Structure formats: C-alpha cells, structure tokens
C-alpha cells in the first residue's frame, strides 16, 4: 500500500482516526479542486448547525444538507477502496470495515468488527455514519467538537494548511465514559490484557478489509482502553487506525479539553 503523505499538520496535538471528516480535521495538504472543495466544506462546518444535521441513533450519522465533496474526493483522501458498495438508483453506500483479530487464546462467536459508512448521492458525499462500536474509541463529543473546530480553523492558503483550536462541542453533546463491562459488550473480548500500577489495559486489534489491499498488504488498527482496577473506571483511550491516531483522557473530553 502506498504511503499516506501529509505535508502539513495543525499545531493541535490531538490526532484523529481515518474517517473522511477526521482527515479534514487534520487539515491535510491537498492540491487543486480537492483543496477548494475542502475549503467550501470548512466554511459550512463554521456554521455547523445550519449545514449539518446530526442523527444520534444507532451510532452517529452526519447528514450534509448541501454536499460539496465528490465521491472521488473521498477515495483521494482515503487512498483505499471501501470494503463494499451498495447501489440504490443514483445513490451508493460505501462501507469501510475493520475486521477484528481474535485473541490467540480465546476464540469467540459473534460479529465484533468496526464499521463506518459514507452515503453518496448523485456522486457527492451526503452523509457519514459511525457504528456504536466505532464510537467506543471516538466519543461523540470529541468527534463533533473536532468538526466544529475545523470550521473555525485558521487557514494558511499559501501553505495550504490549517491551525485548529478546540471549539464548543455544541448542544446535546453530553457523554458518559464507558465502563469495562460496556466496552466488552460492544467490542467483545480483548486481544490481550496487561496490568500495571493498579490499572488494566485491554488491547483490541483490527485490520481494514479493502479490495485495494493485496494479499501481503494490510492496514492495521488497534485500540487500547485503560481501566482503574479498583473501580473499573476508564482512565485513558489510545487508538490508531493506520497512520491516524487519537489518545485522550475521558474526563478531559467531558470537560471540553481533549
């Protein structure tokens, strides 16, 4: 798989996973029409509630009221084909699935893969849906806050980069951190568990399923959840989806300071 090149990064330390909108939040350096359309989307995100409808049910869906990105732009950003496509007239739904790697010592029944989807209508990105499992590592307030922040980012047109400052998460974005039991119910058994300093860390491992990847290629992903042993309280989350990473303290997210 070819390397993913990023020539400019924001000064904000929080790095976010590889969904199309998170790539925007990273202020990737692009050229030509793609850059122009990303700027148009940024301007829409600056008026988030006017241009984006949030559906907080069975995961999280973002509906773009006036789509500006083309399907080709999404492929350009992702650099990989989706796992599968479903066509319905002039619309398509693209599914991107990270297959869970089972523990070497504990096989389990059930589907615990991570999936997000992109809705394409008339060849434009009309929406993005993240499953509840995906949101276990990307809490809704952090995701929505990053999008609102990208809308208010300071853009350097000459360098084609952007600097983000954390913005208000908006109304209705309250979030409660997951317990260890809730994580297990959503994601199944971890790949491994390690213990240190009265803290247990559960590791989950995945690989992106894409027809773009040859037999000997893979795009790995991993998520670590750390819990305080005495209370099972979630203290830290670290996730890496390919080259894109996020690490945060849940208490900081709830206070609006990731």
C-alpha positions, -999 to +999 in steps of 0.1 A: +000+000+000+014+034-009+023+057+020-001+084+030+016+117+026+008+146+049+029+177+044+013+200+070-003+192+103-021+215+128-005+225+160-032+208+179-018+176+194-050+155+193-048+134+162-079+117+149-088+085+131-091+079+094-127+087+086-132+112+058-142+140+081-114+133+105-090+137+076-104+171+071-099+179+108-063+171+104-060+199+077-044+177+051-024+194+024-041+190-009-040+205-044-063+219-070-101+213-069-100+190-039-085+217-017-111+242-030-140+218-021-125+212+013-124+249+020-161+250+010-168+223+035-148+240+061-169+271+056-201+250+061-187+235+093-182+270+106-220+272+106-223+236+117-260+236+127-270+253+095-254+228+071-251+195+091-280+175+106-269+151+134-288+119+139-279+104+172-294+070+169-279+035+164-245+052+163-240+087+149-249+099+114-240+133+099-262+145+071-247+172+048-276+194+037-256+209+008-229+183-002-197+197-017-173+167-017-174+143-046-170+105-043-136+108-060-125+132-032-133+106-006-113+080-024-084+105-028-085+111+010-088+075+020-064+062-007-082+029-005-114+014-019-142+007+006-149-028+018-181-029-002-206-007-020-244-009-022-261+009-050-297+022-050-306+043-080-284+074-081-271+068-045-245+045-031-235+035+004-198+027+009-189+005+039-155+006+055-149-023+078-121-031+102-121-068+109-114-078+145-085-100+152-095-127+177-074-134+208-049-162+202-061-179+233-099-170+234-120-176+203-154-160+205-186-162+185-203-131+171-195-101+149-174-075+166-160-057+135-158-019+134-176-002+105-184+033+093-202+041+061-203+070+036-235+079+017-230+091-018-259+108-036-255+119-072-217+113-068-214+136-037-208+128-001-242+133+016-235+116+049-213+096+072-224+070+097-203+056+125-215+025+144-218+023+182-187+001+182-167+026+164-178+053+188-164+033+217-130+047+208-142+080+192-167+096+217-194+118+200-183+150+218-148+146+206-159+139+170-184+168+169-160+191+187-133+184+161-157+192+132-168+224+148-132+233+155-122+226+119-149+250+107-133+277+128-097+268+119-073+295+107-063+287+071-030+295+055-039+295+018-003+299+007+009+268+026-025+251+023-026+242+059-048+250+089-044+255+126-072+243+149-083+255+183-108+234+203-143+248+198-175+244+217-190+209+213-224+223+208-257+215+225-267+179+233-232+165+232-231+152+268-211+120+271-205+094+298-174+073+297-178+036+292-173+010+319-151-020+313-183-042+311-198-018+285-166-020+263-167-058+265-203-059+255-196-036+225-163-049+213-162-084+227-131-100+244-099-081+240-069-094+221-049-092+252-049-077+287-019-062+306-017-049+342+005-022+356+002+003+385-033-009+396-045-003+360-056-030+335-052-022+298-073-041+272-059-042+237-081-047+206-066-053+172-082-050+137-073-049+100-091-029+073-109-050+047-104-034+013-101-048-022-073-022-027-050-043-004-031-072-019-027-105-001+005-095+015-007-060+025-027-048+055-038-016+072-037-025+109-057-008+136-056-011+174-074+004+204-063+004+240-087+010+269-071+015+304-092+010+335-085+016+371-087-018+388-105-007+420-134+009+402-133-003+365-133+034+356-120+042+321-089+064+325-074+065+290-081+056+254-055+052+227-065+043+191-046+040+159-063+034+125-034+032+100-015+064+102-041+083+121-041+083+159-060+096+189-052+095+226-073+111+253-084+111+289-122+107+291-125+132+320-108+158+298-132+151+269-162+156+292-148+190+304-142+201+268-104+200+270-092+169+250 
